[in-house]
Amino acid sequence: MGTTVLLGGKLRDVAIAALDERFDVKRAGNMADLEAIPASDREAIRGLAEGNGFKLNNDVYRLLPNLEIVAHHGVGYDGLDTDAAVAANVVVTNTPDVLSDEVADTTLGLLLMTVRGLSAAERYVRAGRWAKEGSFPLSDSLIGRTAGIVGYGRIGAVVARRLVAFDMKVAYHSRNPRPDAPYTYYPSLLDMARDVDTLICILPGGEATENLIDADVLAALGPRGVFVNVGRGSSVDEPALIKALNDKTISAAGLDVFANEPNPSEALLAAPNTVILPHVGSASEVTRDAMSMLVVDNLSSWFDDGKPLTPVAETPWPKSP
């Protein structure tokens, strides 16, 4: 028998086939299913492919005493207790890079929809209002805008290149300046918000970013300001955002992520100056296949070569001598 791994939740069919070909695979849709697996079978499990729908908790390290690696499906891993993984000497990987282009495309699409009012214009036509009421009202424009990116990482860099292709000026805020970024760096988020009219948030979740986009930042963005979020809903003070939209403190918001998914605030849904998407940043067939296969490839690399391909920063890798 080959190495035993657990498939927790769901992966794409191409990845499931690859797992079955490379490993002895046990399956669990949730933690209760995992507990139902006989102890002798659980003791054989050395890797975990953490797919969609599998809400992993720290009991996994008790239930899988010989676990070596958790291959997480997704870039964000704020729902995974990395401290517990480190304590259990378990390596954690995620799936960066393979979704950067897709999320960047979604970001630009959401920005265009928001600034130009394109989704509202479509609803105007479908409701028969064009013929009855005449031309749709004039919109704002991307022309002459300056975008500030909050969270300049892999995805942020790809978004920035697309913004430049639209002849937009670009600035960014992150914990530290990036030597490879040819854009204006702001150590202060508030200062950047004052100097731009378009704020694009690509922050991960977690305590460090919680409610980072607050009433002061939105006020600094100003009445022509457009806010776009494709990172995590927790990074935005949603009551402050709702108030800023209703008071016209900012012009509009385009949102793909929310504090309470899949139940966005009714106030955000009702606001006429919002564009709302159901967290579809990386949701294409091609990209989800690539993400699922990177989960499998991380497991393969670990058990074939003794190293992960894309370990997260907190994971115990490389091993101490």
C-alpha positions as CSV (number, residue, x, y, z in Angstrom):
1,M,0.0,0.0,0.0
2,G,1.1,3.6,-0.7
3,T,1.2,6.5,1.7
4,T,-2.2,7.1,3.3
5,V,-3.7,10.6,3.1
6,L,-7.1,11.9,4.0
7,L,-9.3,13.9,1.6
8,G,-11.3,16.2,3.8
9,G,-14.3,17.8,2.0
10,K,-14.3,18.3,-1.8
11,L,-11.7,18.9,-4.4
12,R,-12.1,19.1,-8.2
13,D,-12.5,15.8,-10.0
14,V,-9.1,16.0,-11.7
15,A,-7.4,16.3,-8.3
16,I,-9.4,13.5,-6.7
17,A,-8.3,11.2,-9.6
18,A,-4.7,12.3,-9.0
19,L,-5.0,11.6,-5.3
20,D,-6.4,8.2,-5.9
21,E,-3.6,7.4,-8.3
22,R,-0.8,8.5,-6.0
23,F,-2.0,7.7,-2.5
24,D,-4.1,5.4,-0.4
25,V,-7.0,7.8,0.2
26,K,-9.4,7.9,3.1
27,R,-12.4,10.3,2.9
28,A,-14.2,12.5,5.4
29,G,-16.8,15.2,4.6
30,N,-16.4,16.8,8.0
31,M,-14.8,16.3,11.4
32,A,-17.5,13.9,12.5
33,D,-16.8,11.7,9.6
34,L,-13.1,11.7,10.5
35,E,-13.9,10.7,14.1
36,A,-15.9,7.7,12.7
37,I,-12.9,6.3,10.9
38,P,-11.4,3.4,13.0
39,A,-8.4,4.5,15.1
40,S,-6.1,2.0,13.3
41,D,-6.9,3.6,10.0
42,R,-6.5,7.1,11.3
43,E,-3.1,6.3,12.7
44,A,-1.9,5.4,9.2
45,I,-2.9,8.9,7.8
46,R,0.2,11.1,7.2
47,G,-1.3,13.8,5.0
48,L,-4.5,15.8,4.8
49,A,-5.9,17.4,1.6
50,E,-8.2,20.0,3.1
51,G,-10.8,20.7,0.5
52,N,-13.8,22.8,0.3
53,G,-16.4,22.3,3.0
54,F,-14.1,20.6,5.5
55,K,-14.1,22.8,8.7
56,L,-10.9,21.6,10.3
57,N,-10.5,22.1,14.0
58,N,-7.6,21.4,16.3
59,D,-9.0,17.9,17.2
60,V,-7.5,16.8,13.9
61,Y,-4.0,16.6,15.5
62,R,-5.4,14.3,18.2
63,L,-7.3,12.2,15.8
64,L,-4.4,12.0,13.4
65,P,-1.4,11.4,15.6
66,N,1.0,10.7,12.7
67,L,-0.1,13.7,10.5
68,E,2.8,15.4,8.8
69,I,1.2,17.9,6.4
70,V,-2.1,19.8,5.9
71,A,-2.4,20.8,2.2
72,H,-5.0,23.6,2.4
73,H,-7.2,24.5,-0.7
74,G,-7.0,28.3,-1.0
75,V,-4.7,31.3,-0.5
76,G,-6.3,32.6,2.7
77,Y,-5.8,30.3,5.7
78,D,-7.0,32.5,8.5
79,G,-9.5,29.9,9.6
80,L,-6.7,27.4,10.3
81,D,-4.9,27.6,13.6
82,T,-1.3,27.6,12.5
83,D,0.0,27.8,16.1
84,A,-1.6,24.4,16.7
85,A,-0.1,23.0,13.6
86,V,3.4,24.3,14.6
87,A,2.9,22.8,18.1
88,A,2.0,19.4,16.4
89,N,5.0,19.8,14.1
90,V,2.7,19.7,11.1
91,V,3.6,21.6,7.9
92,V,0.8,23.7,6.3
93,T,0.6,24.6,2.6
94,N,-1.8,26.8,0.7
95,T,-2.4,27.5,-3.0
96,P,-0.9,30.9,-4.0
97,D,0.0,32.2,-7.5
98,V,-2.3,29.9,-9.5
99,L,-5.3,32.1,-8.7
100,S,-3.6,35.5,-8.9
101,D,-4.6,36.3,-12.5
102,E,-8.2,35.2,-12.0
103,V,-8.7,37.3,-8.9
104,A,-7.0,40.3,-10.6
105,D,-9.4,39.9,-13.6
106,T,-12.3,39.8,-11.1
107,T,-11.0,42.9,-9.4
108,L,-10.8,44.9,-12.6
109,G,-14.2,43.7,-13.7
110,L,-15.7,44.7,-10.3
111,L,-14.0,48.1,-10.5
112,L,-15.4,48.8,-14.0
113,M,-18.9,47.6,-12.9
114,T,-18.7,49.9,-9.9
115,V,-17.2,53.1,-11.4
116,R,-19.2,52.9,-14.6
117,G,-22.4,51.6,-13.0
118,L,-22.5,48.8,-15.6
119,S,-24.6,46.3,-13.5
120,A,-27.1,49.1,-12.7
121,A,-27.2,50.0,-16.4
122,E,-28.0,46.3,-17.3
123,R,-30.8,46.2,-14.7
124,Y,-32.1,49.5,-16.2
125,V,-32.4,47.9,-19.6
126,R,-33.9,44.6,-18.4
127,A,-36.6,46.5,-16.4
128,G,-37.7,48.3,-19.6
129,R,-36.7,51.7,-18.3
130,W,-34.5,52.6,-21.3
131,A,-37.5,52.9,-23.6
132,K,-39.7,54.5,-20.9
133,E,-37.3,56.9,-19.2
134,G,-34.6,57.5,-21.8
135,S,-30.9,57.2,-21.5
136,F,-29.2,55.8,-18.4
137,P,-27.6,58.6,-16.3
138,L,-24.0,59.4,-17.0
139,S,-21.5,57.6,-14.9
140,D,-18.1,58.3,-13.4
141,S,-15.0,57.2,-15.2
142,L,-11.7,55.4,-14.7
143,I,-9.9,58.1,-16.7
144,G,-7.6,60.1,-14.5
145,R,-8.1,57.9,-11.4
146,T,-5.4,56.9,-8.9
147,A,-5.7,53.6,-7.2
148,G,-4.3,52.7,-3.8
149,I,-3.8,49.0,-3.2
150,V,-4.1,47.9,0.4
151,G,-2.2,44.6,0.8
152,Y,0.4,44.5,-2.0
153,G,1.2,40.8,-2.3
154,R,1.1,38.3,-5.2
155,I,-2.4,39.3,-6.2
156,G,-1.8,43.0,-5.6
157,A,1.2,43.0,-8.0
158,V,-0.9,41.4,-10.7
159,V,-3.8,43.9,-10.1
160,A,-1.4,46.8,-10.3
161,R,-0.1,45.7,-13.7
162,R,-3.7,45.6,-15.0
163,L,-4.4,49.0,-13.5
164,V,-1.4,50.5,-15.3
165,A,-2.7,49.0,-18.5
166,F,-5.8,51.1,-17.9
167,D,-3.6,54.2,-17.6
168,M,-4.3,54.5,-13.9
169,K,-1.7,55.7,-11.4
170,V,-1.0,53.2,-8.7
171,A,0.1,53.5,-5.1
172,Y,0.2,50.8,-2.4
173,H,0.2,50.3,1.4
174,S,1.6,47.2,3.1
175,R,3.6,46.5,6.2
176,N,6.8,47.0,4.4
177,P,7.8,48.5,1.0
178,R,8.4,46.0,-1.8
179,P,11.7,46.5,-3.6
180,D,10.2,45.0,-6.8
181,A,7.2,47.4,-6.8
182,P,7.6,50.4,-9.1
183,Y,4.8,52.3,-7.4
184,T,4.6,54.9,-4.6
185,Y,4.7,53.3,-1.2
186,Y,2.7,54.7,1.7
187,P,3.6,53.5,5.2
188,S,0.4,55.2,6.4
189,L,-2.9,53.8,5.1
190,L,-4.7,57.1,6.0
191,D,-2.2,59.2,4.1
192,M,-2.7,57.0,1.0
193,A,-6.5,57.2,1.2
194,R,-6.2,61.0,1.2
195,D,-4.1,60.9,-2.0
196,V,-6.1,58.4,-4.0
197,D,-9.7,58.2,-5.2
198,T,-9.9,54.4,-5.6
199,L,-9.1,52.0,-2.8
200,I,-8.6,48.3,-3.6
201,C,-8.4,46.0,-0.6
202,I,-6.7,42.6,-1.0
203,L,-5.9,41.9,2.6
204,P,-5.9,38.5,4.3
205,G,-8.1,37.9,7.3
206,G,-7.0,37.7,10.9
207,E,-6.6,40.0,13.9
208,A,-3.9,42.1,12.3
209,T,-6.2,43.3,9.5
210,E,-9.6,43.3,11.3
211,N,-11.6,46.5,10.6
212,L,-8.4,48.1,9.1
213,I,-10.7,50.0,6.6
214,D,-12.6,52.1,9.1
215,A,-14.6,55.4,9.1
216,D,-11.4,57.5,9.1
217,V,-10.0,55.8,6.0
218,L,-13.3,56.0,4.1
219,A,-13.6,59.7,5.0
220,A,-10.1,60.3,3.8
221,L,-11.0,58.6,0.5
222,G,-13.5,61.3,-0.2
223,P,-16.8,61.9,-2.0
224,R,-15.6,60.7,-5.4
225,G,-13.9,57.7,-3.7
226,V,-14.6,54.1,-4.8
227,F,-13.8,51.2,-2.5
228,V,-13.3,47.7,-3.9
229,N,-12.7,44.6,-1.7
230,V,-11.6,41.2,-3.0
231,G,-9.6,40.2,0.1
232,R,-11.6,39.4,3.3
233,G,-14.7,41.0,4.6
234,S,-13.3,41.1,8.2
235,S,-10.8,43.8,7.1
236,V,-13.6,46.3,6.7
237,D,-15.7,48.0,9.4
238,E,-19.0,47.2,7.6
239,P,-21.2,49.5,9.7
240,A,-18.8,52.3,8.9
241,L,-18.8,51.4,5.2
242,I,-22.7,51.3,5.1
243,K,-22.8,54.8,6.8
244,A,-20.2,56.1,4.3
245,L,-22.2,54.9,1.4
246,N,-25.5,56.2,2.7
247,D,-24.1,59.6,3.6
248,K,-22.2,59.8,0.3
249,T,-19.0,60.1,2.2
250,I,-17.7,57.9,-0.6
251,S,-19.2,57.4,-4.0
252,A,-19.6,53.7,-4.3
253,A,-18.3,50.2,-3.3
254,G,-17.7,47.0,-5.2
255,L,-17.6,44.0,-2.9
256,D,-16.8,40.3,-3.5
257,V,-16.3,39.5,0.2
258,F,-18.3,40.2,3.4
259,A,-18.1,39.9,7.1
260,N,-20.9,37.3,7.2
261,E,-20.8,35.0,4.2
262,P,-23.0,33.9,2.5
263,N,-25.4,36.4,4.1
264,P,-24.2,40.0,3.2
265,S,-25.7,42.8,5.2
266,E,-29.2,43.8,4.0
267,A,-28.1,47.4,4.1
268,L,-25.3,46.7,1.6
269,L,-27.6,44.8,-0.6
270,A,-30.1,47.6,-0.6
271,A,-27.6,50.4,-1.2
272,P,-27.9,51.6,-4.8
273,N,-24.2,52.6,-5.0
274,T,-22.9,49.1,-4.4
275,V,-22.0,46.2,-6.7
276,I,-22.2,42.9,-4.9
277,L,-20.6,39.6,-6.0
278,P,-20.8,36.2,-4.2
279,H,-17.1,35.7,-3.5
280,V,-16.3,34.6,-7.0
281,G,-12.7,36.1,-7.2
282,S,-11.1,32.8,-8.2
283,A,-14.2,30.9,-9.2
284,S,-13.4,29.6,-12.7
285,E,-13.2,26.0,-13.9
286,V,-9.5,26.5,-15.0
287,T,-8.4,28.2,-11.8
288,R,-10.2,25.9,-9.3
289,D,-8.6,22.9,-11.2
290,A,-5.2,24.5,-10.8
291,M,-5.8,25.2,-7.1
292,S,-6.9,21.6,-6.4
293,M,-4.0,20.2,-8.3
294,L,-1.6,22.3,-6.2
295,V,-3.0,20.7,-3.1
296,V,-2.2,17.3,-4.6
297,D,1.2,18.4,-5.8
298,N,2.1,19.7,-2.3
299,L,1.4,16.3,-0.8
300,S,3.3,14.5,-3.6
301,S,6.3,16.8,-3.2
302,W,6.3,16.3,0.6
303,F,6.2,12.5,0.5
304,D,8.4,12.1,-2.6
305,D,11.1,14.7,-2.0
306,G,10.6,15.7,1.7
307,K,9.7,19.3,1.1
308,P,6.5,21.3,0.5
309,L,6.0,23.4,-2.6
310,T,4.1,26.3,-1.1
311,P,4.4,26.3,2.7
312,V,2.7,29.1,4.6
313,A,4.9,31.5,6.6
314,E,4.0,30.2,10.0
315,T,4.6,26.5,9.2
316,P,7.6,24.6,10.7
317,W,9.6,24.6,7.5
318,P,12.4,24.5,6.8
319,K,13.1,22.1,9.6
320,S,15.5,23.3,12.3
321,P,18.9,21.4,12.1
